[in-house]
Amino acid sequence: MSEIVLRYEAVSKEYLLGETVINALSDVSLAVNHGEFSALVGPSGSGKSTLLHLGAGLDRPTGGRVHLLGKRLHDVGEKGMARVRNREVGFIFQTFNLIPVLNVRENVEYPSLLYPEVKKNRARVMELLEKVGIADQADKRPHMLSGGQRQRVAIARALINDPNVVFADEPTANLDHRTGDSIMRLLEELNRSFGTTFLYSTHDEKIMARAKRIISLEDGKIVSDTAGPESRP
């Protein structure tokens, strides 16, 4: 039986836009098992990014519960949440979110420096840069890299503290098709080699087709949850 690493229980999220209440998520329940490679799909505004942000501890639900590794995420306080974001999950943003004044090696290493007890040495950083195919760019700053290279740096950074779950919000949205395809092949390889759980969002039918599980959202609700093409008999 597969181990559940992430669980959403009747989760809702509301935002205020002026005096208007926006229901980003409504009563969403979902369980994600260890080692999954799953896609969240749906139109803009369907709740994909909100679901990712709540799972990664980047935001708090208005209602319901989010459990990570059997613990309720939002019962741990702000300091505890910061540790969860640093040590238990990784997040890959479509805009890369690299620190411009740091070089590639320093960007990847940075999350491991926040807590001395999990500090990784340079060998670990270089191992990841080799894995994502960008070790030869270690001393360059982000502005010197292509979009695909920046995303590879962001992927290595997300993996530096050996997270249980990596969330990726439209990881290929700002890349051309060929580069986006290479990024997805890289994520698949990392899923296979490390056993890391991946949950990513996408609008792209070719990218969603790579998932082993496809979770479709509309208007803040899950409307279907099916096996991806790779998992069908």
SEMI-670249 format. One line per 5 residues: number of its first residue (from 1); their letters; for each residue x, y, z of N, C-alpha, C. Coordinates in pm, whole numbers, padded with zeros to 5 digits. Example, Ala and Ser with C-alpha at 12.3 -4.5 7.8 and 13.67 -1.06 7.14 Angstrom:
<sites>
1) AS) 01319 -00569 00780 01230 -00450 00780 01320 -00330 00780; 01285 -00225 00708 01367 -00106 00714 01290 00003 00787
</sites>
This chain:
<sites>
1) MSEIV) 00085 -00119 00000 00000 00000 00000 00088 00124 00000; 00059 00222 -00085 00141 00342 -00097 00122 00433 00024; 00229 00499 00062 00225 00594 00172 00172 00729 00125; 00073 00782 00195 00021 00915 00163 00115 01019 00223; 00168 01107 00140 00259 01210 00190 00190 01346 00202
6) LRYEA) 00082 01366 00127 00013 01494 00126 -00137 01470 00119; -00211 01535 00207 -00356 01518 00207 -00425 01653 00228; -00520 01682 00141 -00608 01797 00157 -00743 01745 00202; -00797 01800 00310 -00926 01756 00362 -01024 01872 00361; -01122 01867 00271 -01229 01968 00261 -01172 02110 00264
11) VSKEY) -01070 02133 00183 -00997 02260 00185 -01069 02367 00102; -01083 02483 00160 -01137 02600 00090 -01041 02716 00106; -01041 02805 00008 -00959 02925 00017 -01034 03041 -00046; -01048 03148 00031 -01115 03268 -00017 -01018 03386 -00014; -01034 03475 -00112 -00957 03599 -00117 -01055 03716 -00128
16) LLGET) -01015 03827 -00072 -01094 03949 -00087 -01036 04034 -00198; -01119 04067 -00295 -01081 04158 -00402 -01172 04280 -00390; -01120 04382 -00320 -01206 04494 -00284 -01309 04445 -00184; -01435 04455 -00219 -01541 04404 -00133 -01597 04271 -00182; -01534 04216 -00287 -01580 04091 -00346 -01501 03973 -00291
21) VINAL) -01571 03867 -00251 -01506 03745 -00204 -01484 03651 -00323; -01359 03613 -00345 -01324 03520 -00452 -01302 03382 -00391; -01379 03284 -00437 -01362 03146 -00389 -01262 03074 -00479; -01136 03073 -00437 -01032 03010 -00517 -01040 02858 -00511; -01076 02804 -00394 -01096 02660 -00376 -01220 02638 -00291
26) SDVSL) -01295 02534 -00323 -01418 02505 -00248 -01426 02357 -00213; -01403 02325 -00086 -01424 02189 -00033 -01346 02083 -00113; -01217 02108 -00131 -01132 02015 -00208 -01068 01912 -00117; -01085 01786 -00151 -01019 01677 -00080 -00935 01597 -00180; -00811 01567 -00140 -00717 01504 -00233 -00606 01439 -00152
31) AVNHG) -00565 01319 -00191 -00451 01252 -00129 -00346 01225 -00235; -00220 01252 -00202 -00107 01231 -00293 -00012 01131 -00229; 00020 01025 -00302 00105 00919 -00250 00253 00943 -00278; 00335 00882 -00196 00480 00890 -00214 00520 00844 -00354; 00605 00922 -00420 00659 00885 -00550 00571 00919 -00668
36) EFSAL) 00457 00984 -00644 00369 01019 -00757 00434 01126 -00846; 00392 01124 -00973 00430 01228 -01069 00299 01275 -01130; 00239 01376 -01066 00100 01410 -01095 00084 01554 -01143; -00016 01576 -01228 -00041 01708 -01285 -00175 01761 -01239; -00177 01891 -01206 -00300 01966 -01184 -00329 02043 -01312
41) VGPSG) -00446 02025 -01368 -00477 02090 -01494 -00611 02163 -01482; -00630 02260 -01570 -00753 02338 -01570 -00726 02478 -01618; -00830 02554 -01648 -00813 02691 -01699 -00757 02784 -01593; -00713 02902 -01636 -00667 03004 -01541 -00779 03036 -01443; -00744 03047 -01316 -00844 03076 -01214 -00916 02954 -01160
46) SGKST) -00873 02835 -01202 -00941 02713 -01156 -00896 02669 -01017; -00785 02723 -00967 -00740 02689 -00833 -00611 02610 -00827; -00545 02588 -00942 -00424 02505 -00946 -00312 02563 -00858; -00280 02690 -00882 -00171 02751 -00807 -00203 02760 -00658; -00329 02790 -00627 -00370 02798 -00486 -00349 02664 -00417
51) LLHLG) -00385 02555 -00484 -00369 02422 -00427 -00222 02392 -00400; -00136 02428 -00495 00008 02409 -00477 00061 02491 -00360; 00023 02618 -00355 00072 02707 -00249 00029 02658 -00111; -00094 02608 -00098 -00139 02556 00030 -00063 02430 00069; -00038 02343 -00027 00036 02220 00002 00179 02244 00043
56) AGLDR) 00238 02350 -00013 00378 02382 00017 00393 02472 00139; 00282 02512 00200 00290 02598 00316 00317 02743 00284; 00294 02783 00159 00314 02922 00120 00191 03007 00149; 00082 02942 00182 -00043 03012 00213 -00122 02925 00309; -00224 02982 00369 -00308 02910 00465 -00450 02897 00412
61) PTGGR) -00515 02783 00436 -00653 02767 00389 -00750 02849 00473; -00861 02887 00412 -00969 02952 00485 -01047 02849 00565; -01061 02730 00508 -01130 02621 00576 -01068 02488 00540; -01088 02387 00624 -01034 02255 00597 -00893 02240 00651; -00830 02128 00617 -00697 02094 00669 -00606 02045 00558
66) VHLLG) -00477 02076 00572 -00374 02022 00485 -00275 01946 00572; -00251 01819 00539 -00158 01736 00615 -00038 01701 00527; 00081 01718 00581 00204 01679 00514 00277 01580 00604; 00305 01462 00550 00371 01356 00627 00297 01326 00757; 00164 01330 00750 00082 01294 00864 00060 01405 00966
71) KRLHD) 00120 01521 00945 00104 01632 01039 00025 01745 00975; -00063 01806 01054 -00141 01918 01003 -00048 02038 00985; -00041 02086 00863 00058 02189 00828 00047 02315 00910; -00072 02364 00929 -00087 02499 00980 -00108 02504 01131; -00069 02395 01199 -00071 02393 01345 00068 02417 01404
76) VGEKG) 00167 02441 01321 00306 02444 01368 00359 02585 01391; 00279 02688 01365 00325 02825 01386 00413 02874 01272; 00443 03002 01272 00518 03061 01162 00660 03004 01152; 00727 02988 01265 00863 02934 01262 00863 02790 01212; 00764 02713 01258 00753 02576 01212 00721 02568 01064
81) MARVR) 00636 02658 01016 00603 02661 00873 00727 02693 00790; 00809 02784 00838 00931 02818 00765 01022 02697 00753; 01029 02617 00859 01113 02497 00854 01054 02393 00758; 00922 02381 00755 00859 02289 00660 00892 02330 00517; 00877 02460 00487 00905 02509 00352 01050 02486 00312
86) NREVG) 01138 02492 00410 01281 02476 00381 01324 02330 00373; 01267 02246 00460 01321 02111 00475 01234 02000 00418; 01102 02019 00413 01013 01910 00373 00963 01921 00229; 00960 02041 00175 00910 02060 00039 01007 02144 -00043; 00995 02130 -00173 01064 02217 -00267 00959 02281 -00358
91) FIFQT) 00988 02401 -00407 00892 02469 -00493 00966 02525 -00615; 00913 02494 -00733 00969 02543 -00860 00870 02642 -00918; 00912 02767 -00932 00826 02873 -00982 00845 02890 -01133; 00738 02930 -01202 00751 02950 -01346 00841 03069 -01378; 00857 03162 -01284 00943 03279 -01305 01081 03260 -01244
96) FNLIP) 01115 03137 -01207 01247 03096 -01161 01278 03143 -01019; 01256 03274 -00989 01279 03329 -00855 01421 03305 -00803; 01519 03321 -00889 01658 03311 -00847 01704 03445 -00789; 01805 03442 -00704 01859 03564 -00643 01965 03621 -00737; 01941 03738 -00795 02028 03788 -00903 02172 03815 -00863
101) VLNVR) 02198 03847 -00735 02335 03880 -00694 02417 03756 -00659; 02353 03639 -00658 02424 03514 -00631 02449 03438 -00760; 02559 03363 -00765 02583 03281 -00883 02502 03152 -00873; 02514 03068 -00973 02435 02944 -00980 02458 02857 -00857; 02583 02831 -00826 02616 02747 -00710 02557 02804 -00582
106) ENVEY) 02570 02934 -00563 02521 02999 -00441 02368 02997 -00433; 02300 03011 -00548 02154 03004 -00549 02106 02866 -00505; 02173 02762 -00553 02133 02626 -00517 02163 02598 -00370; 02275 02648 -00322 02320 02622 -00186 02239 02700 -00082; 02183 02813 -00121 02124 02906 -00025 02024 02844 00073
111) PSLLY) 01926 02761 00027 01830 02705 00124 01896 02619 00231; 02009 02556 00200 02076 02470 00297 02154 02548 00401; 02170 02679 00381 02243 02761 00475 02154 02821 00583; 02022 02810 00566 01929 02874 00659 01922 02802 00792; 01948 02669 00791 01947 02591 00914 02078 02513 00922
116) PEVKK) 02167 02549 01015 02300 02486 01021 02297 02334 01029; 02194 02278 01096 02193 02132 01113 02166 02057 00984; 02117 02127 00879 02096 02059 00752 02190 02113 00644; 02293 02184 00686 02385 02243 00589 02450 02136 00501; 02445 02158 00372 02507 02067 00277 02641 02125 00231
121) NRARV) 02732 02039 00194 02860 02091 00146 02855 02115 -00004; 02962 02172 -00055 02966 02207 -00196 02955 02084 -00286; 03002 01970 -00237 02993 01848 -00318 02848 01814 -00349; 02759 01834 -00253 02616 01806 -00275 02559 01902 -00379; 02597 02028 -00370 02551 02127 -00468 02596 02088 -00607
126) MELLE) 02723 02054 -00620 02776 02019 -00752 02716 01889 -00804; 02685 01797 -00713 02619 01672 -00754 02484 01703 -00821; 02408 01794 -00759 02278 01831 -00816 02294 01907 -00947; 02392 01995 -00954 02414 02070 -01078 02454 01975 -01191; 02531 01872 -01158 02564 01769 -01258 02437 01697 -01300
131) KVGIA) 02352 01665 -01204 02231 01589 -01232 02139 01666 -01326; 02131 01798 -01308 02041 01877 -01392 02113 01932 -01516; 02239 01895 -01533 02311 01927 -01656 02359 02070 -01668; 02396 02131 -01555 02436 02271 -01562 02558 02301 -01474; 02636 02200 -01442 02753 02217 -01355 02856 02312 -01417
136) DQADK) 02861 02317 -01550 02959 02404 -01614 02922 02553 -01605; 02804 02581 -01551 02759 02720 -01537 02762 02765 -01390; 02828 02691 -01305 02818 02712 -01160 02858 02851 -01114; 02951 02915 -01182 03000 03045 -01137 02931 03164 -01206; 02833 03136 -01290 02763 03243 -01360 02643 03292 -01277
141) RPHML) 02606 03417 -01299 02488 03472 -01235 02366 03451 -01325; 02245 03455 -01266 02124 03421 -01342 02106 03496 -01473; 02144 03625 -01477 02119 03703 -01599 02202 03654 -01717; 02302 03571 -01692 02388 03519 -01798 02335 03388 -01856; 02224 03339 -01802 02172 03209 -01842 02046 03221 -01927
146) SGGQR) 02019 03118 -02004 01892 03110 -02079 01780 03073 -01983; 01656 03083 -02032 01541 03047 -01949 01547 02901 -01904; 01582 02813 -01995 01591 02671 -01960 01698 02645 -01856; 01812 02714 -01869 01919 02698 -01771 01876 02749 -01634; 01805 02862 -01631 01758 02916 -01503 01661 02819 -01436
151) QRVAI) 01575 02757 -01517 01482 02662 -01457 01555 02540 -01402; 01662 02498 -01466 01742 02386 -01414 01807 02423 -01280; 01850 02548 -01269 01904 02595 -01141 01794 02590 -01035; 01675 02637 -01071 01562 02637 -00977 01526 02495 -00934; 01536 02400 -01024 01508 02260 -00991 01611 02207 -00892
156) ARALI) 01739 02234 -00919 01844 02190 -00827 01825 02252 -00689; 01789 02381 -00686 01765 02448 -00558 01649 02382 -00482; 01545 02344 -00554 01429 02281 -00490 01464 02146 -00428; 01570 02082 -00477 01607 01949 -00431 01718 01948 -00326; 01779 02064 -00296 01900 02067 -00215 01881 02007 -00076
161) NDPNV) 01765 02023 -00015 01742 01971 00119 01666 01840 00122; 01672 01766 00009 01607 01634 -00001 01460 01637 00040; 01378 01719 -00026 01237 01732 00015 01158 01606 -00014; 01049 01589 00060 00959 01477 00035 00869 01503 -00085; 00832 01630 -00104 00743 01667 -00215 00800 01791 -00284
166) VFADE) 00800 01788 -00418 00835 01907 -00495 00710 01954 -00569; 00675 02080 -00549 00564 02144 -00618 00621 02229 -00731; 00557 02225 -00847 00604 02304 -00961 00485 02374 -01025; 00489 02506 -01023 00378 02587 -01075 00407 02628 -01218; 00342 02563 -01313 00363 02590 -01456 00513 02594 -01489
171) PTANL) 00588 02487 -01464 00734 02491 -01476 00786 02513 -01617; 00701 02498 -01718 00747 02518 -01856 00680 02638 -01923; 00602 02716 -01848 00519 02822 -01907 00601 02929 -01978; 00720 02961 -01928 00802 03066 -01987 00912 03013 -02077; 00897 02889 -02122 01000 02825 -02203 00942 02785 -02339
176) DHRTG) 01029 02779 -02441 00983 02730 -02570 00956 02580 -02560; 00888 02525 -02660 00844 02386 -02652 00961 02289 -02632; 01066 02306 -02708 01180 02213 -02699 01243 02216 -02560; 01262 02338 -02508 01322 02351 -02375 01229 02298 -02269; 01099 02328 -02282 01001 02277 -02187 00998 02126 -02184
181) DSIMR) 01010 02063 -02300 01012 01918 -02308 01134 01862 -02236; 01250 01927 -02251 01371 01879 -02184 01359 01895 -02033; 01293 02002 -01987 01272 02021 -01844 01182 01911 -01787; 01077 01875 -01860 00987 01770 -01812 01056 01634 -01810; 01140 01608 -01910 01216 01482 -01909 01310 01477 -01789
186) LLEEL) 01365 01593 -01754 01452 01601 -01637 01373 01573 -01509; 01255 01632 -01494 01173 01608 -01375 01134 01460 -01365; 01103 01398 -01478 01070 01255 -01478 01189 01172 -01431; 01308 01207 -01478 01429 01136 -01438 01455 01151 -01289; 01435 01272 -01236 01455 01296 -01094 01352 01219 -01011
191) NRSFG) 01230 01211 -01060 01125 01133 -00994 01164 00986 -00987; 01219 00934 -01096 01260 00794 -01100 01382 00768 -01012; 01482 00854 -01022 01610 00827 -00955 01606 00856 -00806; 01535 00961 -00765 01530 00998 -00624 01402 00949 -00554; 01299 00913 -00631 01171 00874 -00570 01094 00991 -00513
196) TTFLY) 01134 01113 -00549 01069 01233 -00499 00929 01247 -00558; 00835 01286 -00476 00698 01310 -00521 00691 01445 -00592; 00632 01448 -00710 00615 01573 -00786 00467 01599 -00809; 00427 01723 -00780 00291 01769 -00811 00307 01901 -00886; 00267 01903 -01013 00289 02022 -01094 00161 02065 -01164
201) STHDE) 00154 02195 -01196 00038 02248 -01268 00079 02280 -01412; -00018 02274 -01501 00011 02306 -01642 -00118 02333 -01719; -00103 02414 -01826 -00210 02433 -01923 -00184 02348 -02049; -00061 02304 -02064 -00013 02242 -02188 -00054 02094 -02194; -00129 02056 -02297 -00175 01918 -02309 -00060 01819 -02321
206) KIMAR) 00047 01858 -02389 00162 01768 -02404 00233 01748 -02271; 00236 01854 -02190 00301 01843 -02059 00214 01761 -01963; 00083 01783 -01967 -00004 01706 -01878 -00003 01557 -01914; 00019 01527 -02042 00019 01388 -02086 00137 01308 -02030; 00237 01377 -01978 00353 01309 -01921 00325 01261 -01779
211) AKRII) 00218 01310 -01718 00187 01276 -01579 00133 01133 -01567; 00159 01071 -01454 00102 00940 -01425 -00040 00952 -01368; -00072 01074 -01324 -00206 01102 -01270 -00243 01244 -01309; -00366 01263 -01353 -00411 01396 -01397 -00533 01436 -01314; -00519 01546 -01242 -00624 01598 -01154 -00675 01727 -01216
216) SLEDG) -00801 01729 -01259 -00857 01844 -01329 -00941 01929 -01234; -00920 02061 -01243 -00996 02154 -01160 -01074 02251 -01247; -01191 02290 -01198 -01270 02397 -01258 -01339 02473 -01145; -01330 02604 -01150 -01398 02690 -01051 -01369 02647 -00907; -01244 02611 -00882 -01204 02579 -00746 -01242 02442 -00695
221) KIVSD) -01288 02353 -00786 -01327 02219 -00745 -01261 02115 -00836; -01236 01997 -00780 -01184 01886 -00860 -01300 01824 -00936; -01286 01818 -01069 -01393 01763 -01152 -01358 01626 -01208; -01229 01590 -01208 -01190 01455 -01247 -01053 01424 -01192; -01027 01295 -01173 -00899 01249 -01118 -00873 01114 -01183
226) TAGPE) -00785 01112 -01283 -00766 00992 -01365 -00618 00959 -01380; -00592 00835 -01421 -00456 00796 -01453 -00412 00864 -01581; -00286 00908 -01585 -00231 00966 -01706 -00205 00862 -01812; -00178 00904 -01935 -00156 00810 -02046 -00048 00707 -02018; 00058 00749 -01945 00170 00658 -01918 00130 00547 -01822
231) SRP) 00024 00567 -01744 -00016 00468 -01644 -00132 00380 -01688; -00188 00411 -01805 -00304 00333 -01851 -00259 00205 -01918; -00335 00098 -01898 -00299 -00032 -01961 -00308 -00024 -02112
</sites>
